[in-house]
Amino acid sequence: MAGLFVVNECTSVRQVIDELLVVINCSEQAEWQGIVLYLPL
C-alpha cells in the first residue's frame, strides 16, 4: 500500500501545504509505504 495522508477538513489549504512540504523535505518517499498520517502533524 502506498502511503496515505488524511487531512482534517477544517484545516486550511495553506497549513496542509506547509505540512506536506515539511514531510517532503524531511523524509524519503520509501518511508511512507504502508503508513497513514493524519495532518496537521
Secondary structure, DSSP 8 states (H G I E B T S, - for coil): ---EEEE-TTS-HHHHHHHHHHHHHHS-GGGGTT-EEEE--
